[in-house]
Amino acid sequence: MRATEYNKRITVQKRTKTETAIKGWTNTWATFYTSWAGLTPLSGAKADDYTRLGFVESYELEMRSRESNVDSDCRIVYDGKSFQITSIKIFDVVNLTIARK
């Protein structure tokens, strides 16, 4: 395991369905939890791949594992920007690749 500083505050939001006034449904985002994490900008070939896919910013993110971990219905909010989760690896820590368009 590499030594990573958990010095960035992130918010994990989970997609929720809420009923509208006309008995329809709309997707909203509710805060699942906030956590300290280590963020590293992608570089090299991996960054080029994400640029070709149309992403403006992309990061590797590492945070401590918890009982309720992130899944594909979550998004990460960092520095006021929303990021889509593009890959998840959960071991003794959670490793994510996140990007935004």
MIDOSE-1310 file (N, C-alpha, C; in nm, 2 decimals, decimal comma, always signed):
residues 101
mrat	+0,08/-0,12/+0,00/+0,00/+0,00/+0,00/+0,09/+0,12/+0,00; +0,06/+0,22/-0,08/+0,13/+0,34/-0,09/+0,09/+0,44/+0,02; +0,18/+0,52/+0,06/+0,14/+0,62/+0,16/+0,07/+0,74/+0,09; -0,05/+0,76/+0,13/-0,12/+0,87/+0,07/-0,17/+0,96/+0,18
eynk	-0,16/+1,09/+0,16/-0,21/+1,19/+0,26/-0,36/+1,21/+0,23; -0,44/+1,19/+0,34/-0,58/+1,21/+0,32/-0,61/+1,36/+0,37; -0,59/+1,45/+0,28/-0,59/+1,59/+0,31/-0,70/+1,67/+0,23; -0,79/+1,60/+0,16/-0,89/+1,67/+0,08/-1,03/+1,62/+0,13
ritv	-1,12/+1,71/+0,15/-1,25/+1,68/+0,20/-1,34/+1,65/+0,09; -1,40/+1,54/+0,08/-1,49/+1,50/-0,03/-1,63/+1,47/+0,03; -1,73/+1,48/-0,05/-1,87/+1,44/-0,02/-1,91/+1,33/-0,12; -1,96/+1,22/-0,06/-2,02/+1,11/-0,15/-2,17/+1,13/-0,15
qkrt	-2,22/+1,14/-0,26/-2,37/+1,16/-0,28/-2,43/+1,04/-0,35; -2,54/+1,00/-0,30/-2,61/+0,88/-0,36/-2,74/+0,93/-0,43; -2,76/+0,87/-0,55/-2,88/+0,90/-0,63/-3,01/+0,85/-0,55; -3,11/+0,94/-0,54/-3,23/+0,90/-0,48/-3,35/+0,94/-0,57
ktet	-3,46/+0,87/-0,56/-3,58/+0,90/-0,64/-3,67/+0,98/-0,54; -3,73/+1,09/-0,59/-3,83/+1,16/-0,51/-3,95/+1,18/-0,60; -4,06/+1,17/-0,54/-4,19/+1,18/-0,61/-4,22/+1,33/-0,63; -4,27/+1,36/-0,75/-4,30/+1,50/-0,79/-4,45/+1,52/-0,76
aikg	-4,49/+1,64/-0,77/-4,63/+1,68/-0,74/-4,73/+1,62/-0,83; -4,69/+1,58/-0,95/-4,78/+1,52/-1,04/-4,77/+1,37/-1,05; -4,72/+1,31/-0,94/-4,71/+1,16/-0,92/-4,60/+1,10/-1,01; -4,51/+1,18/-1,06/-4,40/+1,12/-1,13/-4,28/+1,11/-1,04
wtnt	-4,16/+1,07/-1,10/-4,04/+1,06/-1,02/-3,93/+1,14/-1,08; -3,85/+1,19/-0,99/-3,73/+1,27/-1,04/-3,61/+1,22/-0,96; -3,49/+1,22/-1,02/-3,37/+1,18/-0,96/-3,31/+1,30/-0,89; -3,27/+1,28/-0,76/-3,20/+1,39/-0,69/-3,08/+1,32/-0,62
watf	-2,99/+1,41/-0,57/-2,87/+1,36/-0,50/-2,88/+1,39/-0,35; -2,86/+1,29/-0,27/-2,86/+1,31/-0,12/-2,72/+1,28/-0,07; -2,67/+1,35/+0,03/-2,54/+1,33/+0,09/-2,54/+1,19/+0,16; -2,45/+1,11/+0,12/-2,43/+0,97/+0,18/-2,34/+0,98/+0,30
ytsw	-2,22/+1,04/+0,27/-2,13/+1,07/+0,38/-2,02/+1,17/+0,33; -1,95/+1,23/+0,42/-1,83/+1,30/+0,39/-1,71/+1,23/+0,45; -1,59/+1,25/+0,38/-1,47/+1,18/+0,42/-1,35/+1,26/+0,38; -1,24/+1,23/+0,45/-1,11/+1,28/+0,40/-1,06/+1,18/+0,30
aglt	-0,99/+1,23/+0,20/-0,94/+1,14/+0,09/-0,81/+1,20/+0,03; -0,74/+1,12/-0,03/-0,62/+1,16/-0,11/-0,65/+1,16/-0,25; -0,63/+1,28/-0,32/-0,66/+1,29/-0,46/-0,53/+1,32/-0,54; -0,52/+1,25/-0,65/-0,40/+1,26/-0,74/-0,45/+1,28/-0,88
plsg	-0,42/+1,39/-0,95/-0,46/+1,41/-1,08/-0,40/+1,30/-1,17; -0,48/+1,25/-1,27/-0,43/+1,15/-1,36/-0,33/+1,21/-1,46; -0,23/+1,14/-1,49/-0,13/+1,19/-1,59/-0,09/+1,08/-1,69; -0,03/+1,12/-1,79/+0,02/+1,02/-1,89/-0,08/+0,97/-1,98
akad	-0,07/+0,84/-2,01/-0,16/+0,77/-2,11/-0,30/+0,76/-2,05; -0,31/+0,74/-1,92/-0,44/+0,73/-1,86/-0,52/+0,86/-1,87; -0,45/+0,98/-1,85/-0,51/+1,11/-1,87/-0,55/+1,13/-2,01; -0,47/+1,09/-2,11/-0,50/+1,10/-2,25/-0,63/+1,02/-2,28
dytr	-0,64/+0,90/-2,23/-0,76/+0,82/-2,25/-0,89/+0,89/-2,20; -0,88/+0,95/-2,08/-1,00/+1,02/-2,03/-1,03/+1,15/-2,11; -0,93/+1,22/-2,16/-0,95/+1,34/-2,24/-1,02/+1,30/-2,37; -0,98/+1,19/-2,43/-1,05/+1,14/-2,55/-1,19/+1,11/-2,53
lgfv	-1,23/+1,06/-2,41/-1,37/+1,03/-2,37/-1,45/+1,16/-2,34; -1,38/+1,27/-2,34/-1,45/+1,40/-2,32/-1,45/+1,45/-2,18; -1,37/+1,39/-2,09/-1,37/+1,44/-1,95/-1,27/+1,56/-1,94; -1,31/+1,66/-1,86/-1,22/+1,77/-1,85/-1,12/+1,75/-1,73
esye	-1,17/+1,70/-1,62/-1,08/+1,67/-1,51/-1,09/+1,52/-1,47; -0,98/+1,46/-1,43/-0,99/+1,33/-1,38/-0,88/+1,30/-1,27; -0,92/+1,23/-1,17/-0,84/+1,20/-1,05/-0,84/+1,06/-1,01; -0,74/+1,01/-0,94/-0,74/+0,89/-0,87/-0,77/+0,93/-0,72
lemr	-0,86/+0,86/-0,66/-0,90/+0,90/-0,52/-0,88/+0,78/-0,43; -0,83/+0,80/-0,31/-0,81/+0,69/-0,22/-0,87/+0,74/-0,08; -0,95/+0,66/-0,02/-1,00/+0,69/+0,11/-1,02/+0,56/+0,19; -1,04/+0,57/+0,32/-1,05/+0,45/+0,40/-1,18/+0,38/+0,37
sres	-1,18/+0,25/+0,38/-1,30/+0,16/+0,36/-1,39/+0,18/+0,48; -1,52/+0,16/+0,45/-1,63/+0,17/+0,55/-1,73/+0,06/+0,53; -1,82/+0,05/+0,63/-1,92/-0,05/+0,61/-2,01/-0,03/+0,49; -2,05/+0,10/+0,47/-2,12/+0,14/+0,35/-2,03/+0,21/+0,25
nvds	-1,99/+0,13/+0,16/-1,89/+0,19/+0,06/-1,97/+0,24/-0,06; -1,90/+0,31/-0,15/-1,95/+0,37/-0,27/-1,99/+0,26/-0,37; -2,08/+0,29/-0,46/-2,12/+0,20/-0,57/-2,14/+0,29/-0,69; -2,19/+0,23/-0,79/-2,21/+0,30/-0,92/-2,32/+0,40/-0,92
dcri	-2,41/+0,40/-0,82/-2,51/+0,50/-0,80/-2,47/+0,62/-0,73; -2,34/+0,63/-0,70/-2,29/+0,75/-0,62/-2,21/+0,84/-0,71; -2,19/+0,96/-0,66/-2,10/+1,06/-0,73/-2,02/+1,12/-0,62; -1,91/+1,18/-0,66/-1,82/+1,25/-0,56/-1,82/+1,40/-0,59
vydg	-1,84/+1,48/-0,48/-1,83/+1,62/-0,49/-1,71/+1,67/-0,42; -1,62/+1,74/-0,50/-1,50/+1,79/-0,44/-1,48/+1,93/-0,50; -1,45/+2,02/-0,41/-1,42/+2,16/-0,45/-1,54/+2,22/-0,52; -1,66/+2,18/-0,49/-1,78/+2,24/-0,55/-1,81/+2,18/-0,68
ksfq	-1,74/+2,08/-0,73/-1,76/+2,02/-0,86/-1,80/+1,87/-0,84; -1,89/+1,82/-0,93/-1,94/+1,69/-0,92/-1,86/+1,60/-1,01; -1,82/+1,48/-0,97/-1,74/+1,39/-1,04/-1,81/+1,25/-1,05; -1,81/+1,20/-1,17/-1,86/+1,07/-1,20/-1,76/+0,96/-1,16
itsi	-1,80/+0,85/-1,10/-1,71/+0,74/-1,06/-1,70/+0,66/-1,18; -1,57/+0,64/-1,23/-1,55/+0,56/-1,35/-1,49/+0,42/-1,32; -1,43/+0,40/-1,20/-1,39/+0,27/-1,16/-1,38/+0,26/-1,01; -1,40/+0,15/-0,95/-1,40/+0,13/-0,81/-1,32/+0,00/-0,78
kifd	-1,23/+0,01/-0,68/-1,16/-0,10/-0,62/-1,16/-0,09/-0,47; -1,22/-0,19/-0,41/-1,23/-0,19/-0,26/-1,15/-0,30/-0,20; -1,05/-0,27/-0,13/-0,97/-0,36/-0,05/-0,97/-0,31/+0,09; -0,85/-0,30/+0,15/-0,84/-0,24/+0,29/-0,87/-0,09/+0,28
vvnl	-0,85/-0,03/+0,16/-0,88/+0,11/+0,13/-0,97/+0,11/+0,00; -1,04/+0,22/-0,02/-1,12/+0,23/-0,14/-1,04/+0,31/-0,24; -1,02/+0,26/-0,36/-0,95/+0,33/-0,47/-1,05/+0,36/-0,58; -1,07/+0,48/-0,62/-1,16/+0,52/-0,72/-1,09/+0,60/-0,83
tiar	-1,14/+0,59/-0,95/-1,10/+0,69/-1,05/-1,23/+0,77/-1,08; -1,22/+0,90/-1,07/-1,33/+0,99/-1,09/-1,30/+1,09/-1,20; -1,40/+1,14/-1,27/-1,38/+1,23/-1,38/-1,51/+1,31/-1,40; -1,49/+1,43/-1,46/-1,61/+1,51/-1,49/-1,60/+1,57/-1,63
k	-1,72/+1,59/-1,69/-1,72/+1,64/-1,82/-1,75/+1,79/-1,82
